[in-house]
């Protein structure tokens, strides 16, 4: 069993005040990470939904490509 030389010490070697401060920063960084991950997942979902429609992904890609091609051809011709 580990003997912590000072009274009131913890197994990590931090005092109670240091442990609370570490916990505070750890929780803030974890919450920030989760918020960033949620925003990133939402943006990717807006760009390409996780569950394609009846036609699938390729149909929407070809429709988009056709629209862009028609737009470019009408503007520059």
Backbone as a chain_set.jsonl record, in Angstrom:
{"seq": "XXXXXXXXXXXXXXXXXXXXXXXXXXXXXXXXXXXXXXXXXXXXXXXXXXXXXXXXXXXXXXXXXXXXXXXXXXXXX", "coords": {"N": [[0.837, -1.167, 0.0], [0.507, 2.234, -0.736], [2.26, 4.794, 0.894], [1.477, 7.953, 1.72], [3.475, 10.475, 2.406], [2.648, 12.961, 3.554], [0.128, 14.381, 5.658], [-3.309, 14.087, 4.929], [-2.943, 13.929, 2.211], [-3.46, 12.805, -1.184], [-3.875, 9.87, -3.284], [-2.929, 10.583, -5.762], [-1.054, 12.463, -5.244], [-1.647, 15.091, -5.207], [-2.829, 17.974, -3.507], [-5.977, 18.594, -1.812], [-7.013, 21.024, -2.693], [-5.518, 21.453, -5.055], [-6.379, 19.233, -6.493], [-9.102, 19.818, -6.848], [-8.872, 22.106, -8.443], [-7.589, 21.044, -10.703], [-9.604, 19.273, -11.499], [-11.615, 21.096, -12.167], [-10.516, 22.418, -14.448], [-10.182, 20.212, -16.088], [-12.837, 19.36, -16.487], [-13.887, 21.644, -17.775], [-12.393, 21.632, -20.166], [-13.196, 19.187, -21.22], [-15.946, 19.609, -21.626], [-15.805, 21.69, -23.508], [-14.593, 20.3, -25.615], [-16.618, 18.429, -26.226], [-18.689, 20.131, -27.034], [-17.535, 21.3, -29.334], [-17.299, 18.986, -30.873], [-20.007, 18.315, -31.207], [-20.93, 20.512, -32.711], [-19.325, 20.174, -35.001], [-20.287, 17.667, -35.919], [-22.93, 18.384, -36.492], [-22.535, 20.239, -38.574], [-21.376, 18.604, -40.547], [-23.47, 16.847, -40.927], [-25.341, 18.59, -42.031], [-24.08, 19.109, -44.422], [-23.857, 16.586, -45.639], [-26.273, 14.379, -45.195], [-26.581, 11.7, -42.816], [-28.188, 9.554, -43.375], [-29.121, 8.603, -46.453], [-31.494, 9.741, -48.946], [-34.261, 8.275, -50.801], [-33.22, 7.983, -53.38], [-30.517, 7.883, -52.909], [-27.032, 8.851, -52.336], [-25.631, 9.395, -54.712], [-27.453, 10.271, -56.605], [-28.216, 12.809, -55.703], [-25.76, 14.05, -55.858], [-25.211, 14.008, -58.633], [-27.335, 15.543, -59.541], [-26.697, 18.001, -58.371], [-24.246, 18.505, -59.619], [-25.088, 18.737, -62.257], [-26.689, 21.019, -62.072], [-24.79, 22.977, -61.391], [-23.145, 22.871, -63.648], [-24.923, 23.691, -65.66], [-25.44, 26.295, -64.762], [-22.884, 27.488, -64.971], [-22.456, 27.241, -67.732], [-24.535, 28.842, -68.789], [-23.841, 31.342, -67.817], [-21.348, 31.978, -68.949], [-21.57, 31.738, -71.676]], "CA": [[0.0, 0.0, 0.0], [1.315, 3.443, -0.848], [2.21, 5.678, 2.06], [1.662, 9.333, 1.28], [4.216, 11.076, 3.492], [2.026, 14.104, 4.221], [-1.229, 14.144, 6.147], [-4.363, 14.633, 4.079], [-2.591, 13.806, 0.8], [-4.249, 11.852, -1.953], [-3.063, 8.887, -4.001], [-2.322, 11.237, -6.917], [-0.001, 13.354, -4.797], [-2.164, 16.459, -5.214], [-3.619, 18.361, -2.339], [-7.401, 18.693, -2.14], [-7.208, 22.254, -3.476], [-4.963, 21.212, -6.391], [-7.241, 18.264, -7.166], [-10.309, 20.532, -7.272], [-8.509, 22.981, -9.553], [-7.377, 20.171, -11.865], [-10.914, 18.778, -11.919], [-12.322, 22.206, -12.812], [-9.988, 22.609, -15.803], [-10.459, 18.997, -16.857], [-14.245, 19.392, -16.885], [-14.074, 22.717, -18.765], [-11.844, 21.207, -21.456], [-14.038, 18.109, -21.73], [-17.181, 20.212, -22.126], [-15.46, 22.404, -24.741], [-14.373, 19.272, -26.645], [-17.912, 17.864, -26.609], [-19.42, 21.168, -27.786], [-16.915, 21.38, -30.663], [-17.667, 17.761, -31.593], [-21.426, 18.414, -31.588], [-21.01, 21.484, -33.811], [-18.738, 19.548, -36.192], [-21.218, 16.655, -36.418], [-24.072, 19.071, -37.084], [-22.137, 20.807, -39.866], [-21.208, 17.502, -41.505], [-24.807, 16.34, -41.224], [-25.953, 19.542, -42.951], [-23.424, 18.968, -45.715], [-24.247, 15.295, -46.199], [-27.021, 13.648, -44.163], [-26.063, 10.359, -42.555], [-29.078, 8.581, -44.002], [-29.512, 9.171, -47.741], [-32.89, 9.613, -49.342], [-34.619, 7.092, -51.577], [-32.334, 7.876, -54.534], [-29.139, 7.692, -52.466], [-26.136, 9.995, -52.419], [-25.175, 9.678, -56.075], [-28.476, 11.031, -57.317], [-28.124, 14.219, -55.32], [-24.491, 14.568, -56.383], [-25.327, 14.257, -60.072], [-28.239, 16.686, -59.698], [-25.937, 19.208, -58.029], [-23.257, 18.727, -60.671], [-25.817, 19.218, -63.442], [-27.098, 22.406, -61.807], [-23.603, 23.839, -61.468], [-22.722, 22.903, -65.047], [-25.871, 24.554, -66.386], [-25.214, 27.666, -64.319], [-21.625, 27.97, -65.566], [-22.619, 27.365, -69.185], [-25.395, 29.979, -69.099], [-23.159, 32.606, -67.464], [-20.163, 32.256, -69.768], [-21.79, 31.562, -73.115]], "C": [[0.885, 1.234, 0.0], [1.141, 4.301, 0.391], [2.481, 7.088, 1.579], [2.291, 10.104, 2.409], [3.533, 12.224, 4.196], [0.578, 13.807, 4.574], [-2.243, 14.79, 5.216], [-4.04, 14.556, 2.598], [-3.46, 12.773, 0.107], [-3.316, 10.889, -2.667], [-2.367, 9.528, -5.201], [-1.161, 12.145, -6.536], [-0.419, 14.809, -4.798], [-2.866, 16.743, -3.897], [-5.082, 18.469, -2.774], [-7.674, 19.918, -2.999], [-6.695, 22.062, -4.905], [-5.84, 20.247, -7.187], [-8.521, 18.93, -7.664], [-10.021, 21.438, -8.457], [-8.286, 22.17, -10.829], [-8.713, 19.673, -12.408], [-11.691, 19.856, -12.658], [-11.845, 22.393, -14.253], [-10.24, 21.396, -16.688], [-11.9, 18.998, -17.354], [-14.514, 20.477, -17.927], [-13.555, 22.279, -20.129], [-12.674, 20.078, -22.055], [-15.335, 18.661, -22.314], [-16.914, 20.966, -23.431], [-15.265, 21.415, -25.89], [-15.704, 18.713, -27.147], [-18.723, 18.871, -27.423], [-18.859, 21.284, -29.201], [-17.29, 20.155, -31.489], [-19.12, 17.802, -32.048], [-21.599, 19.374, -32.759], [-20.464, 20.869, -35.099], [-19.678, 18.491, -36.771], [-22.435, 17.303, -37.07], [-23.72, 19.629, -38.459], [-21.95, 19.728, -40.919], [-22.57, 16.938, -41.891], [-25.549, 17.271, -42.176], [-25.368, 19.396, -44.353], [-23.848, 17.687, -46.41], [-24.955, 14.496, -45.122], [-26.51, 12.209, -44.027], [-26.917, 9.288, -43.21], [-29.56, 9.167, -45.318], [-31.0, 8.964, -48.016], [-33.112, 8.352, -50.165], [-33.65, 6.889, -52.734], [-30.881, 7.625, -54.147], [-28.316, 8.95, -52.657], [-25.808, 10.374, -53.86], [-26.197, 10.492, -56.851], [-28.381, 12.518, -56.984], [-26.822, 14.835, -55.813], [-24.585, 14.887, -57.866], [-26.282, 15.416, -60.344], [-27.506, 17.99, -59.418], [-24.923, 19.531, -59.111], [-23.932, 19.255, -61.931], [-26.242, 20.674, -63.263], [-25.927, 23.363, -61.939], [-23.133, 23.967, -62.909], [-23.639, 23.815, -65.862], [-25.674, 26.019, -66.016], [-23.964, 28.254, -64.97], [-21.795, 28.176, -67.07], [-23.505, 28.564, -69.548], [-24.72, 31.31, -68.803], [-22.062, 32.97, -68.449], [-20.368, 32.01, -71.26], [-22.758, 32.6, -73.63]], "O": [[1.912, 1.261, 0.678], [0.028, 4.509, 0.874], [3.571, 7.392, 1.093], [1.572, 10.368, 3.373], [3.821, 12.452, 5.371], [-0.108, 13.069, 3.867], [-2.048, 15.919, 4.767], [-4.805, 15.079, 1.788], [-4.118, 11.963, 0.76], [-2.1, 11.074, -2.653], [-1.309, 9.055, -5.614], [-0.376, 12.55, -7.393], [0.37, 15.678, -4.427], [-3.423, 15.846, -3.265], [-5.384, 18.438, -3.967], [-8.478, 19.859, -3.929], [-7.361, 22.463, -5.86], [-6.027, 20.412, -8.393], [-8.978, 18.646, -8.771], [-10.832, 21.533, -9.377], [-8.738, 22.559, -11.905], [-8.932, 19.652, -13.619], [-12.352, 19.574, -13.657], [-12.657, 22.513, -15.171], [-10.482, 21.531, -17.887], [-12.157, 18.672, -18.513], [-15.285, 20.257, -18.861], [-14.206, 22.526, -21.145], [-12.841, 20.017, -23.273], [-15.771, 18.225, -23.379], [-17.716, 20.888, -24.361], [-15.718, 21.661, -27.008], [-15.895, 18.543, -28.351], [-19.374, 18.496, -28.398], [-19.622, 21.358, -30.164], [-17.571, 20.276, -32.682], [-19.433, 17.37, -33.158], [-22.336, 19.077, -33.699], [-21.063, 21.019, -36.164], [-19.85, 18.424, -37.988], [-22.918, 16.82, -38.095], [-24.505, 19.512, -39.4], [-22.332, 19.923, -42.073], [-22.797, 16.592, -43.051], [-26.301, 16.809, -43.033], [-26.077, 19.541, -45.349], [-24.158, 17.682, -47.601], [-24.301, 13.98, -44.215], [-26.07, 11.594, -44.998], [-26.412, 8.222, -43.563], [-30.328, 10.129, -45.316], [-31.659, 8.128, -47.398], [-32.254, 7.471, -50.216], [-33.29, 5.753, -53.045], [-30.09, 7.195, -54.987], [-28.829, 9.985, -53.084], [-25.719, 11.559, -54.184], [-25.823, 11.325, -57.678], [-28.456, 13.373, -57.867], [-26.786, 16.018, -56.151], [-24.093, 15.924, -58.311], [-26.064, 16.189, -61.276], [-27.675, 18.971, -60.143], [-24.753, 20.693, -59.482], [-23.391, 20.137, -62.598], [-26.16, 21.468, -64.201], [-26.057, 24.436, -62.529], [-22.761, 25.056, -63.346], [-23.165, 24.619, -66.664], [-25.739, 26.889, -66.884], [-23.984, 29.383, -65.461], [-21.327, 29.174, -67.618], [-23.23, 29.238, -70.541], [-24.999, 32.304, -69.473], [-21.866, 34.147, -68.752], [-19.408, 32.074, -72.027], [-23.07, 32.616, -74.821]]}, "num_chains": 1, "name": "protein.A"}
